[in-house]
Amino acid sequence: MCAIFQNESRFLKEWIEYHQRVGVEHFWLYNNNSTDNYKEILQPYIQEGVVELIEWPSEKYKDDWFHYSFQIQIGAYNDALARARGVSKWLALIDLDEFIVPISNDKIQDVLENHFPHVSGLCVNWQCFGTSNVKEILPHESLLKKLTWKMY
């Protein structure tokens, strides 16, 4: 699994451990200019060999969203594709606020192998949960347990 992040250390542990439970075996995580404690959070996973941390800095631009979305993020995804080539049969490219939820099986690989064995690419339907009217998520609280109201 690949994701690029910036100052999202608070959610890294939950995101990684959730995806490990549904079968993700390895993560290529791209840090883009974070100033929080992401290294501290990721260190145990790096030591286990579960996470590869790739520093992916960028400069600020006038139209930063456009530059980030179409240059920085796409560049990281292309790098992850190159790293996964010949190493992994499947690669998910998602954000840290996205969670893949396998419906028909417990593990993502089982869904892919059972339903999409000959597919070279798959787009997963995105369901937006937004803020669920939650004003604050405390440090000890889970995103998955707090953000439960889906938009229509």
DSSP file with accessible surface (Angstrom, degrees, kcal/mol):
  #  RESIDUE AA STRUCTURE BP1 BP2  ACC     N-H-->O    O-->H-N    N-H-->O    O-->H-N    TCO  KAPPA ALPHA  PHI   PSI    X-CA   Y-CA   Z-CA
    1    1 A M              0   0   13      0, 0.0    27,-3.0     0, 0.0     2,-0.4   0.000 360.0 360.0 360.0 142.6    0.0    0.0    0.0
    2    2 A C  E     +ab  28  93A   0     90,-3.1    92,-2.3    25,-0.2     2,-0.3  -0.963 360.0 160.7-124.3 139.4    1.2    3.5   -0.8
    3    3 A A  E     -a   29   0A   0     25,-1.8    27,-2.9    -2,-0.4     2,-0.4  -0.983  26.3-144.8-151.4 148.8    0.3    6.8    0.7
    4    4 A I  E     -a   30   0A   3     90,-0.3    92,-0.4    -2,-0.3     2,-0.3  -0.913  28.9-178.6-110.3 141.0    1.8   10.3    0.8
    5    5 A F  E     -a   31   0A   0     25,-3.0    27,-3.2    -2,-0.4     2,-0.3  -0.944  23.6-164.6-140.9 161.4    1.2   12.3    4.0
    6    6 A Q  S    S-     0   0   79     -2,-0.3    27,-0.1    25,-0.2    25,-0.1  -0.915  79.1 -21.2-148.8 115.7    1.9   15.6    5.6
    7    7 A N  S    S+     0   0   72     -2,-0.3     3,-0.1     1,-0.1    30,-0.0   0.875  93.1 122.9  53.6  47.5    1.5   16.2    9.4
    8    8 A E    >>  +     0   0   50      1,-0.1     3,-1.9     2,-0.1     4,-0.8   0.011  20.1 126.4-121.7  26.5   -0.8   13.2    9.9
    9    9 A S  H >>  +     0   0    9      1,-0.3     3,-0.8     2,-0.2     4,-0.6   0.835  65.1  67.7 -58.1 -31.4    1.2   11.4   12.5
   10   10 A R  H 34 S+     0   0  111      1,-0.2     4,-0.3     2,-0.1    -1,-0.3   0.789 108.9  36.0 -59.8 -26.1   -1.8   11.3   14.8
   11   11 A F  H <> S+     0   0   55     -3,-1.9     4,-2.3     1,-0.1    -1,-0.2   0.515  92.4  90.3-106.7  -6.7   -3.6    8.9   12.4
   12   12 A L  H <X S+     0   0    0     -3,-0.8     4,-2.9    -4,-0.8     5,-0.3   0.921  86.0  49.4 -59.2 -49.3   -0.7    6.8   11.1
   13   13 A K  H  X S+     0   0  107     -4,-0.6     4,-2.8     1,-0.2     5,-0.3   0.947 114.5  43.9 -59.4 -49.8   -0.9    4.0   13.8
   14   14 A E  H  > S+     0   0   38     -4,-0.3     4,-2.5     1,-0.2     5,-0.2   0.923 115.3  49.4 -62.0 -42.6   -4.6    3.4   13.4
   15   15 A W  H  X S+     0   0    0     -4,-2.3     4,-2.0     2,-0.2    -2,-0.2   0.930 114.7  43.2 -64.5 -46.6   -4.4    3.6    9.6
   16   16 A I  H  X S+     0   0    0     -4,-2.9     4,-2.4    -5,-0.2    -2,-0.2   0.953 116.1  46.9 -64.1 -49.4   -1.5    1.1    9.4
   17   17 A E  H  X S+     0   0   60     -4,-2.8     4,-1.9    -5,-0.3    -2,-0.2   0.868 110.9  51.9 -67.9 -33.9   -2.9   -1.3   12.0
   18   18 A Y  H  X S+     0   0   29     -4,-2.5     4,-1.2    -5,-0.3    -1,-0.2   0.962 112.1  45.9 -61.7 -50.5   -6.3   -1.3   10.4
   19   19 A H  H  <>S+     0   0    0     -4,-2.0     5,-2.9     1,-0.2    -2,-0.2   0.839 108.4  56.1 -68.2 -28.4   -4.9   -2.1    7.0
   20   20 A Q  H ><5S+     0   0   61     -4,-2.4     3,-1.7     3,-0.2    -1,-0.2   0.918 104.4  54.8 -64.0 -40.6   -2.7   -4.8    8.5
   21   21 A R  H 3<5S+     0   0  142     -4,-1.9    -1,-0.2     1,-0.3    -2,-0.2   0.802 108.0  49.0 -62.5 -29.7   -5.8   -6.5    9.9
   22   22 A V  T 3<5S-     0   0   14     -4,-1.2    86,-3.1    -3,-0.1    87,-0.3   0.243 132.6 -87.4 -98.6  14.9   -7.4   -6.6    6.4
   23   23 A G  T < 5S+     0   0    9     -3,-1.7     2,-0.3     1,-0.3    -3,-0.2   0.407  72.8 147.4 107.7  -0.5   -4.3   -8.1    4.9
   24   24 A V      < -     0   0   22     -5,-2.9    -1,-0.3     1,-0.2     3,-0.1  -0.536  19.8-177.7 -70.8 130.0   -1.9   -5.3    3.8
   25   25 A E        +     0   0  152     -2,-0.3     2,-0.3     1,-0.3    -1,-0.2   0.682  60.7  23.7-101.3 -25.2    1.6   -6.7    4.2
   26   26 A H        -     0   0   48      2,-0.0     2,-0.4    25,-0.0    -1,-0.3  -0.999  59.8-156.8-148.3 145.8    3.8   -3.7    3.3
   27   27 A F  E     - c   0  51A   0     23,-2.7    25,-2.8    -2,-0.3     2,-0.7  -0.983   7.6-161.6-127.3 131.1    3.5    0.1    3.2
   28   28 A W  E     -ac   2  52A   7    -27,-3.0   -25,-1.8    -2,-0.4     2,-0.5  -0.956  24.0-171.9-104.5 108.4    5.5    2.6    1.1
   29   29 A L  E     -ac   3  53A   0     23,-2.8    25,-3.0    -2,-0.7     2,-0.6  -0.922  10.2-156.4-112.0 127.8    4.8    5.8    3.0
   30   30 A Y  E     -ac   4  54A   0    -27,-2.9   -25,-3.0    -2,-0.5     2,-0.6  -0.887   6.2-150.5-108.1 115.3    5.9    9.1    1.5
   31   31 A N  E     -ac   5  55A   5     23,-2.4    25,-3.3    -2,-0.6     2,-0.7  -0.762   8.2-166.6 -87.6 123.3    6.5   12.0    3.9
   32   32 A N        -     0   0    2    -27,-3.2    23,-0.1    -2,-0.6    -2,-0.0  -0.853  67.5 -47.2-112.9  91.7    5.8   15.4    2.3
   33   33 A N  S    S+     0   0   59     -2,-0.7   -27,-0.1     1,-0.2    -1,-0.1   0.728  79.1 174.4  64.2  28.2    7.2   18.2    4.5
   34   34 A S        -     0   0   15    -29,-0.2    -1,-0.2     1,-0.1    -3,-0.0  -0.395  21.2-175.2 -67.4 146.0    5.8   16.9    7.8
   35   35 A T        +     0   0  125     -2,-0.1    -1,-0.1     3,-0.0     2,-0.1   0.237  57.9  88.1-120.7   8.1    6.8   18.8   11.0
   36   36 A D  S    S-     0   0   47      1,-0.0     3,-0.4     3,-0.0     2,-0.3  -0.133  98.7 -79.8 -94.0-163.9    5.1   16.5   13.5
   37   37 A N  S  > S+     0   0   67      1,-0.2     4,-1.8     2,-0.1     3,-0.4  -0.097  75.5 133.6 -95.0  39.9    6.3   13.3   15.2
   38   38 A Y  H  >  +     0   0   18     -2,-0.3     4,-2.7     1,-0.2    -1,-0.2   0.864  69.0  56.2 -58.9 -37.9    5.8   10.9   12.2
   39   39 A K  H  > S+     0   0  116     -3,-0.4     4,-1.8     1,-0.2    -1,-0.2   0.910 106.4  50.2 -63.3 -41.4    9.2    9.3   12.5
   40   40 A E  H  4 S+     0   0  140     -3,-0.4    -1,-0.2     1,-0.2    -2,-0.2   0.912 113.7  45.4 -61.6 -43.3    8.5    8.3   16.2
   41   41 A I  H  < S+     0   0   42     -4,-1.8     4,-0.4     1,-0.2    -2,-0.2   0.904 118.0  42.8 -67.4 -41.2    5.2    6.8   15.2
   42   42 A L  H >X S+     0   0    0     -4,-2.7     4,-2.4    -5,-0.2     3,-0.6   0.716  89.4  89.5 -80.6 -20.2    6.6    4.9   12.2
   43   43 A Q  H 3X S+     0   0   83     -4,-1.8     4,-2.8     1,-0.2     5,-0.2   0.867  85.9  49.6 -51.7 -47.0    9.8    3.7   13.8
   44   44 A P  H 3> S+     0   0   60      0, 0.0     4,-1.7     0, 0.0    -1,-0.2   0.908 114.2  46.3 -61.4 -36.1    8.4    0.3   15.2
   45   45 A Y  H <>>S+     0   0   13     -3,-0.6     5,-2.0    -4,-0.4     6,-1.5   0.853 111.7  51.3 -73.3 -34.5    6.9   -0.5   11.8
   46   46 A I  H ><5S+     0   0   50     -4,-2.4     3,-1.1     4,-0.2    -1,-0.2   0.936 109.4  50.4 -65.5 -44.8   10.1    0.5   10.0
   47   47 A Q  H 3<5S+     0   0  150     -4,-2.8    -2,-0.2     1,-0.3    -1,-0.2   0.862 109.1  51.7 -63.1 -34.3   12.1   -1.8   12.3
   48   48 A E  H 3<5S-     0   0  130     -4,-1.7    -1,-0.3    -5,-0.2    -2,-0.2   0.620 114.1-119.6 -73.8 -15.7    9.7   -4.7   11.6
   49   49 A G  T <<5S+     0   0   45     -3,-1.1    -3,-0.2    -4,-0.6    -2,-0.1   0.586  85.7 113.4  84.4  11.1   10.1   -4.1    7.8
   50   50 A V  S   <S+     0   0   17     -5,-2.0   -23,-2.7    -6,-0.2     2,-0.4   0.833  72.6  45.1 -82.1 -34.2    6.4   -3.4    7.4
   51   51 A V  E     -c   27   0A   4     -6,-1.5     2,-0.5   -25,-0.2    -2,-0.2  -0.928  60.1-163.4-117.2 134.0    6.9    0.3    6.4
   52   52 A E  E     -c   28   0A  76    -25,-2.8   -23,-2.8    -2,-0.4     2,-0.6  -0.987  18.4-152.1-107.6 121.3    9.4    1.9    4.1
   53   53 A L  E     -c   29   0A  45     -2,-0.5     2,-0.5   -25,-0.2   -23,-0.2  -0.846  11.7-171.7 -96.7 124.6    9.5    5.6    4.7
   54   54 A I  E     -c   30   0A  16    -25,-3.0   -23,-2.4    -2,-0.6     2,-0.5  -0.975  20.2-135.6-117.7 121.4   10.5    7.7    1.8
   55   55 A E  E     +c   31   0A  84     -2,-0.5   -23,-0.2   -25,-0.2   -25,-0.1  -0.666  26.8 176.5 -76.3 126.3   11.2   11.4    2.3
   56   56 A W        -     0   0   61    -25,-3.3    -1,-0.1    -2,-0.5    20,-0.1  -0.584   8.7-179.6-133.9  68.6    9.4   13.3   -0.5
   57   57 A P        -     0   0   94      0, 0.0     2,-0.3     0, 0.0   -25,-0.1  -0.244   2.0-176.2 -73.2 159.5    9.8   17.0    0.1
   58   58 A S        -     0   0   27      0, 0.0     2,-0.2     0, 0.0    -2,-0.0  -0.980  23.4-116.7-148.5 160.4    8.4   19.8   -2.0
   59   59 A E        -     0   0  146     -2,-0.3     2,-0.2     1,-0.1     0, 0.0  -0.635  38.0-101.9 -93.1 156.6    8.5   23.5   -2.3
   60   60 A K        -     0   0  162     -2,-0.2     2,-0.3     7,-0.0    -1,-0.1  -0.548  39.4-167.3 -76.2 142.3    5.5   25.7   -1.9
   61   61 A Y    >   -     0   0  118     -2,-0.2     3,-0.7     1,-0.1     4,-0.1  -0.874  35.0-108.4-126.5 162.7    4.0   27.1   -5.1
   62   62 A K  T 3  S+     0   0  220      1,-0.3     2,-1.0    -2,-0.3     3,-0.2   0.938 123.5  35.6 -55.8 -50.0    1.4   29.8   -5.8
   63   63 A D  T 3> S+     0   0   96      1,-0.2     4,-2.3     2,-0.1    -1,-0.3  -0.634  80.7 166.7-102.2  72.1   -1.2   27.2   -6.7
   64   64 A D  H <>  +     0   0   46     -2,-1.0     4,-3.1    -3,-0.7     5,-0.3   0.853  67.9  55.3 -62.4 -37.7    0.0   24.6   -4.1
   65   65 A W  H  > S+     0   0  173      2,-0.2     4,-2.9     1,-0.2     5,-0.2   0.950 111.5  44.3 -61.7 -46.7   -3.0   22.3   -4.4
   66   66 A F  H  > S+     0   0  106      2,-0.2     4,-2.5     1,-0.2     5,-0.3   0.947 115.9  47.0 -62.7 -47.1   -2.6   21.9   -8.1
   67   67 A H  H  X>S+     0   0   31     -4,-2.3     4,-1.7     1,-0.2     5,-1.7   0.925 115.3  46.4 -61.5 -45.1    1.1   21.4   -7.8
   68   68 A Y  I  <>S+     0   0   51     -4,-3.1     5,-3.3     3,-0.2     6,-0.4   0.952 116.1  44.3 -62.0 -50.2    0.8   18.9   -5.0
   69   69 A S  I  <5S+     0   0   16     -4,-2.9     5,-0.4    -5,-0.3    -2,-0.2   0.869 125.6  29.0 -65.5 -40.0   -2.0   16.9   -6.7
   70   70 A F  I  <5S+     0   0  107     -4,-2.5    -1,-0.2    -5,-0.2    -2,-0.2   0.510 134.7  21.8-106.8  -4.5   -0.5   16.7  -10.1
   71   71 A Q  I  X5S+     0   0  117     -4,-1.7     4,-1.9    -5,-0.3    -3,-0.2   0.658 126.3  34.1-121.1 -60.7    3.2   16.9   -9.5
   72   72 A I  I  ><S+     0   0   20     -5,-1.7     4,-2.1     2,-0.2    -3,-0.2   0.958 124.2  39.1 -68.6 -54.6    4.2   15.8   -5.9
   73   73 A Q  H  ><S+     0   0   29     -5,-3.3     4,-2.5     2,-0.2     5,-0.2   0.936 118.1  48.4 -64.6 -45.8    1.5   13.2   -5.3
   74   74 A I  H  > S+     0   0   73     -6,-0.4     4,-2.7    -5,-0.4    -1,-0.2   0.899 110.1  53.7 -62.7 -37.9    1.7   11.7   -8.8
   75   75 A G  H  X S+     0   0   25     -4,-1.9     4,-2.1     2,-0.2    -1,-0.2   0.920 109.3  47.5 -61.7 -43.1    5.5   11.6   -8.5
   76   76 A A  H  X S+     0   0    0     -4,-2.1     4,-2.6     2,-0.2    -2,-0.2   0.920 111.8  50.5 -64.2 -43.1    5.3    9.6   -5.3
   77   77 A Y  H  X S+     0   0   32     -4,-2.5     4,-2.4     2,-0.2    -2,-0.2   0.912 109.7  50.1 -63.3 -41.0    2.7    7.2   -6.8
   78   78 A N  H  X S+     0   0   95     -4,-2.7     4,-2.0     2,-0.2    -1,-0.2   0.900 110.4  50.6 -63.4 -38.9    5.0    6.7   -9.8
   79   79 A D  H  X S+     0   0   45     -4,-2.1     4,-2.3    -5,-0.2    -2,-0.2   0.920 109.9  50.2 -63.4 -42.3    7.9    6.0   -7.5
   80   80 A A  H  X S+     0   0    0     -4,-2.6     4,-2.5     1,-0.2    -2,-0.2   0.894 107.2  54.3 -64.1 -39.5    5.8    3.5   -5.5
   81   81 A L  H  X S+     0   0   71     -4,-2.4     4,-1.6     1,-0.2    -1,-0.2   0.918 109.6  47.8 -58.9 -42.8    4.8    1.7   -8.8
   82   82 A A  H  < S+     0   0   54     -4,-2.0    -2,-0.2     1,-0.2    -1,-0.2   0.912 112.7  48.4 -65.5 -40.5    8.5    1.3   -9.6
   83   83 A R  H  < S+     0   0   91     -4,-2.3    -2,-0.2     1,-0.2    -1,-0.2   0.859 114.2  46.2 -67.2 -35.6    9.2    0.0   -6.1
   84   84 A A  H >X S+     0   0    5     -4,-2.5     3,-2.6    -5,-0.2     4,-2.6   0.733  83.7 112.5 -80.9 -22.5    6.3   -2.5   -6.2
   85   85 A R  T 3< S+     0   0  182     -4,-1.6     4,-0.1     1,-0.3    -3,-0.0  -0.286  94.8   1.4 -57.1 124.6    7.1   -3.8   -9.7
   86   86 A G  T 34 S+     0   0   86      2,-0.3    -1,-0.3     1,-0.1     3,-0.1   0.431 128.6  68.9  78.3  -2.1    8.2   -7.4   -9.4
   87   87 A V  T <4 S+     0   0  111     -3,-2.6     2,-0.4     1,-0.3    -2,-0.2   0.718  99.1  34.0-113.0 -37.9    7.7   -7.3   -5.7
   88   88 A S     <  -     0   0   53     -4,-2.6    -2,-0.3     1,-0.1    -1,-0.3  -0.962  53.2-155.1-128.9 138.7    4.0   -7.1   -5.2
   89   89 A K  S    S+     0   0  140     -2,-0.4     2,-0.4     1,-0.2    -1,-0.1   0.841  88.6  32.2 -75.4 -36.5    1.1   -8.5   -7.1
   90   90 A W        -     0   0   59      2,-0.0     2,-0.4    -6,-0.0    -1,-0.2  -0.947  63.7-175.0-124.0 145.5   -1.3   -5.8   -5.8
   91   91 A L        -     0   0   47     -2,-0.4     2,-0.4    -3,-0.1   -10,-0.0  -0.975   9.2-157.5-141.3 125.5   -0.7   -2.1   -4.9
   92   92 A A        -     0   0   28     -2,-0.4   -90,-3.1     2,-0.0     2,-0.6  -0.868   2.0-161.2-100.6 135.5   -3.2    0.3   -3.4
   93   93 A L  B     +b    2   0A  65     -2,-0.4     2,-0.3   -92,-0.2   -90,-0.2  -0.939  35.9 138.4-115.4 103.0   -2.7    4.0   -3.8
   94   94 A I        -     0   0   18    -92,-2.3   -90,-0.3    -2,-0.6     2,-0.2  -0.873  48.6-104.7-140.4 173.0   -4.7    5.8   -1.2
   95   95 A D    >   -     0   0   49     -2,-0.3     3,-1.8   -92,-0.2   -90,-0.1  -0.578  35.2-109.3 -96.2 164.9   -4.7    8.7    1.3
   96   96 A L  T 3  S+     0   0    2    -92,-0.4    -1,-0.1     1,-0.3   -91,-0.1   0.621 118.3  57.7 -71.7 -11.4   -4.4    8.4    5.1
   97   97 A D  T 3  S+     0   0  109      2,-0.0     2,-0.4   -82,-0.0    -1,-0.3   0.248  95.5  83.7 -98.9  14.1   -8.0    9.5    5.5
   98   98 A E    <   -     0   0   48     -3,-1.8     2,-0.4    30,-0.0    -4,-0.1  -0.936  57.6-168.8-118.0 140.8   -9.1    6.5    3.3
   99   99 A F        -     0   0   45     -2,-0.4     2,-0.6   -81,-0.0    -3,-0.0  -0.996  19.2-135.4-129.4 127.8   -9.7    3.0    4.5
  100  100 A I        -     0   0   31     -2,-0.4     8,-0.1     1,-0.0   -78,-0.1  -0.739  21.6-165.8 -83.8 123.8  -10.2    0.0    2.2
  101  101 A V        -     0   0   88     -2,-0.6     2,-0.3     6,-0.0     6,-0.1  -0.904   9.6-148.7-115.2 103.5  -13.1   -2.1    3.6
  102  102 A P        -     0   0   23      0, 0.0     6,-0.1     0, 0.0    -2,-0.0  -0.567  16.3-177.5 -72.5 127.8  -13.4   -5.6    2.1
  103  103 A I  S    S+     0   0  150     -2,-0.3     5,-0.0     1,-0.1     3,-0.0   0.892  74.5  39.3 -93.6 -48.4  -17.0   -6.6    2.1
  104  104 A S  S    S+     0   0   68      3,-0.0     2,-0.3     2,-0.0    -1,-0.1   0.632 124.9  23.5 -84.6 -13.0  -17.2  -10.1    0.7
  105  105 A N  S    S-     0   0   40      1,-0.1     6,-0.0     2,-0.0     3,-0.0  -0.936  75.4-118.3-142.4 167.4  -14.1  -11.4    2.5
  106  106 A D  S    S+     0   0  140     -2,-0.3     2,-0.4     1,-0.0     3,-0.1   0.771  96.8  53.1 -77.6 -28.1  -12.0  -10.5    5.6
  107  107 A K  S  > S-     0   0   81      1,-0.1     4,-1.7   -84,-0.1     3,-0.3  -0.888  74.9-135.7-115.4 142.8   -8.9   -9.8    3.6
  108  108 A I  H  > S+     0   0   25    -86,-3.1     4,-2.5    -2,-0.4     5,-0.2   0.908 106.9  56.4 -59.0 -43.4   -8.3   -7.5    0.7
  109  109 A Q  H  > S+     0   0   52    -87,-0.3     4,-3.1     1,-0.2     5,-0.3   0.870 104.4  53.2 -59.0 -38.1   -6.2  -10.1   -1.1
  110  110 A D  H  > S+     0   0   70     -3,-0.3     4,-2.6     2,-0.2     5,-0.3   0.906 109.1  48.5 -65.2 -40.6   -9.1  -12.6   -0.9
  111  111 A V  H  X>S+     0   0   26     -4,-1.7     4,-2.2     2,-0.2     5,-0.5   0.953 115.3  45.1 -61.4 -47.6  -11.5  -10.1   -2.5
  112  112 A L  H  X5S+     0   0   21     -4,-2.5     4,-2.1     1,-0.2    -2,-0.2   0.938 117.6  42.4 -64.1 -46.8   -9.0   -9.4   -5.3
  113  113 A E  H  <5S+     0   0   73     -4,-3.1    -1,-0.2    -5,-0.2    -2,-0.2   0.881 119.4  43.5 -69.4 -37.6   -8.2  -13.1   -5.9
  114  114 A N  H  <5S+     0   0  101     -4,-2.6    -1,-0.2    -5,-0.3    -2,-0.2   0.806 131.0  19.0 -78.3 -31.8  -11.8  -14.3   -5.7
  115  115 A H  H  <5S+     0   0  101     -4,-2.2    -3,-0.2    -5,-0.3    -2,-0.2   0.633 134.1  28.2-115.1 -20.7  -13.5  -11.6   -7.7
  116  116 A F    ><< +     0   0   68     -4,-2.1     3,-1.5    -5,-0.5    -2,-0.1  -0.173  64.3 141.6-138.0  44.4  -10.8   -9.8   -9.8
  117  117 A P  T 3  S+     0   0   57      0, 0.0    -1,-0.1     0, 0.0    -4,-0.1   0.789  80.8  38.4 -64.9 -25.6   -8.0  -12.3  -10.6
  118  118 A H  T 3  S+     0   0  185     -3,-0.1     2,-0.4    -5,-0.0    -5,-0.1   0.223  89.6 112.3-110.0  15.8   -7.4  -11.1  -14.1
  119  119 A V    <   -     0   0   57     -3,-1.5     3,-0.1    -7,-0.2    -3,-0.1  -0.723  47.2-165.1 -93.0 134.9   -7.9   -7.4  -13.6
  120  120 A S  S    S+     0   0  135     -2,-0.4     2,-0.3     1,-0.2    -1,-0.1   0.648  77.0  18.1 -92.9 -15.4   -4.8   -5.2  -14.0
  121  121 A G        -     0   0   54    -31,-0.0     2,-0.4     2,-0.0    -1,-0.2  -0.989  63.8-169.3-154.4 146.6   -6.4   -2.1  -12.3
  122  122 A L        -     0   0   78     -2,-0.3     2,-0.5    -3,-0.1    -6,-0.0  -0.993  11.3-152.3-143.2 130.9   -9.4   -1.6  -10.0
  123  123 A C        -     0   0  123     -2,-0.4     2,-0.4     3,-0.0    -2,-0.0  -0.901  17.8-147.5-102.2 126.8  -11.1    1.5   -8.8
  124  124 A V        -     0   0   93     -2,-0.5     2,-0.1     1,-0.0    -2,-0.0  -0.813  25.7-106.4 -97.0 134.0  -12.8    1.2   -5.4
  125  125 A N        -     0   0  125     -2,-0.4     2,-0.5     1,-0.1    -1,-0.0  -0.340  34.4-134.9 -60.0 132.0  -16.0    3.2   -4.8
  126  126 A W        -     0   0  164     -2,-0.1     2,-0.5   -28,-0.0    -1,-0.1  -0.775  17.4-166.7 -95.1 127.6  -15.3    6.1   -2.5
  127  127 A Q        -     0   0   78     -2,-0.5     2,-0.6    23,-0.0    25,-0.1  -0.969  14.2-142.8-114.7 121.5  -17.7    6.7    0.4
  128  128 A C        +     0   0   44     -2,-0.5    23,-3.0     1,-0.2   -30,-0.0  -0.734  24.4 172.3 -90.9 121.3  -17.3   10.1    2.1
  129  129 A F    >   -     0   0   83     -2,-0.6     3,-0.9    21,-0.2    20,-0.2   0.600  21.6-177.4 -98.7 -17.6  -17.9   10.1    5.9
  130  130 A G  T 3   -     0   0   38      1,-0.2    -1,-0.2     2,-0.1    19,-0.1  -0.131  59.2 -36.7  56.8-145.2  -16.7   13.7    6.4
  131  131 A T  T >   -     0   0   97     17,-0.1     3,-2.7    16,-0.0    -1,-0.2   0.546  64.8-139.8 -91.8  -7.9  -16.7   14.9   10.0
  132  132 A S  T <   -     0   0   12     -3,-0.9    16,-0.2    17,-0.3     3,-0.1   0.797  66.2 -69.6  52.6  27.4  -19.8   13.0   11.1
  133  133 A N  T 3  S+     0   0  115      1,-0.2     2,-0.5    16,-0.1    -1,-0.3   0.724  97.1 146.4  64.4  21.0  -20.6   16.2   13.1
  134  134 A V    <   -     0   0   35     -3,-2.7    -1,-0.2     1,-0.1     3,-0.1  -0.787  35.5-164.6 -90.5 124.7  -17.7   15.5   15.4
  135  135 A K  S    S+     0   0  190     -2,-0.5     2,-0.3     1,-0.3    -1,-0.1   0.827  70.8   5.7 -78.5 -34.3  -16.1   18.7   16.6
  136  136 A E        -     0   0  132      2,-0.0     2,-0.6     0, 0.0    -1,-0.3  -0.990  55.3-148.0-153.8 140.9  -12.9   17.0   17.9
  137  137 A I        -     0   0   23     -2,-0.3     6,-0.1    -3,-0.1    -3,-0.0  -0.965  29.7-137.0-109.3 115.5  -11.2   13.6   18.0
  138  138 A L    >   -     0   0   61     -2,-0.6     3,-2.3     1,-0.1    -2,-0.0  -0.320  25.2-104.5 -70.2 156.8   -9.2   13.3   21.2
  139  139 A P  T 3  S+     0   0  110      0, 0.0    -1,-0.1     0, 0.0    -2,-0.0   0.808 120.9  47.0 -54.6 -31.9   -5.7   11.7   21.0
  140  140 A H  T 3  S+     0   0  153      2,-0.1     2,-0.2     0, 0.0    -2,-0.0   0.493  95.9  97.4 -89.6  -1.3   -6.9    8.4   22.5
  141  141 A E  S <  S-     0   0   54     -3,-2.3     2,-0.4     1,-0.0     3,-0.1  -0.607  71.7-122.7 -94.4 151.4  -10.0    8.1   20.2
  142  142 A S     >  -     0   0   30     -2,-0.2     4,-1.6     1,-0.1     5,-0.2  -0.705   2.9-144.8 -92.7 135.8  -10.3    6.1   17.0
  143  143 A L  H  > S+     0   0   20     -2,-0.4     4,-2.8     1,-0.2     3,-0.2   0.919 103.3  53.8 -58.6 -45.4  -11.2    7.7   13.6
  144  144 A L  H  4 S+     0   0   68      1,-0.2    -1,-0.2     2,-0.2   -45,-0.0   0.785 112.1  43.4 -65.3 -27.3  -13.1    4.6   12.7
  145  145 A K  H  4 S+     0   0  174     -3,-0.2    -1,-0.2     1,-0.1    -2,-0.2   0.744 120.4  40.2 -89.0 -23.1  -15.2    4.7   15.9
  146  146 A K  H  < S+     0   0   71     -4,-1.6     2,-1.2     1,-0.2     3,-0.2   0.831 106.0  60.3 -92.9 -39.3  -15.9    8.4   15.8
  147  147 A L     <  +     0   0   41     -4,-2.8    -1,-0.2    -5,-0.2   -15,-0.1  -0.699  62.6 133.5 -96.4  87.4  -16.6    9.1   12.1
  148  148 A T        +     0   0   78     -2,-1.2     2,-0.7   -16,-0.2    -1,-0.2   0.468  35.1  95.1-117.4  -6.4  -19.5    6.9   11.4
  149  149 A W        -     0   0  161    -20,-0.2   -17,-0.3    -3,-0.2     2,-0.3  -0.821  60.3-153.7 -95.3 116.9  -22.1    9.1    9.5
  150  150 A K        -     0   0   94     -2,-0.7   -21,-0.2   -18,-0.1     2,-0.1  -0.627  14.2-122.1 -89.7 142.8  -21.8    8.6    5.8
  151  151 A M              0   0  109    -23,-3.0   -23,-0.2    -2,-0.3    -1,-0.1  -0.435 360.0 360.0 -76.1 156.5  -22.8   11.3    3.3
  152  152 A Y              0   0  268     -2,-0.1    -1,-0.1   -25,-0.1   -24,-0.0  -0.447 360.0 360.0 -81.9 360.0  -25.4   10.4    0.7
